[in-house]
Amino acid sequence: MDFITRFNRALRHQRHNELVADHIDMVEQPKIKTNWPMEYQMVRVYTKKKWLDFQNEMSVSHGYYVQQESMVGDLVGYHVMNFQSGSSAKPRVLTHDKLADYISCSCSKFEFEGIPCRHMLAFFRINQVFLLPNKYILNRWTRNAKVGAIYDFGTQTSIDTPDAKLMARHSRLSYKTSIVIDVASLTDEGTNMLDDQFDCIYSKLQELNISSKNDN
């Protein structure tokens, strides 16, 4: 019981933080630092936290230059160097697969953190790629990551005992209701609409329960 109490408290805390972050993404517009179209594109796509990480990489990328070093078939290798680095500094290696039209960097920031690194962004800028291709935009860092995957209305498994049925119904409705409340509470309009709907649903449920008792 102590574990369940602590787990539920931690879950409520996590849901609260996520709700606050969703509200910030909806009402706050981060500042733009450059005129690069990619910045205008991604400020509307990423969550605020991930956008700040991306904006930092974008700002730093202006201090890098790109030199082609090799070409083997469809694979083109580039060295990406900082303007302020000495000649002994080890460059980052950028590989462009021309057939798949995909680039990867030896720093592996995109693979580990899910956003393009400063070296990739320097390559995009030099090659006049003004908008970030979709293949480099991971859905989990976007503002719409939860759209279309809120909950499942699938069929329910058969449960025999009345107590188990009650708990299963309660758990199913609690999960869906909490998700709807999270979405509605982000705006005044959503809150007022859901509040009215709750009153309407509650009245209908009371009538349904009274009717069921009379039938029994």
JORAZI-V196327 format. One record per helix or strand. SS is the DSSP state (a for helix, b for strand). FROM is the first residue (numbers start at 1). TO is the last residue. If there is no record, write none. Layout:
# JORAZI-V196327
SS&FROM&TO / SS&FROM&TO
This chain:
# JORAZI-V196327
a&2&27 / a&37&43 / b&46&46 / a&48&61 / b&64&72 / b&75&82 / b&92&97 / b&102&105 / a&109&113 / a&118&126 / a&134&136 / a&139&141 / b&142&142 / a&162&184 / a&188&215
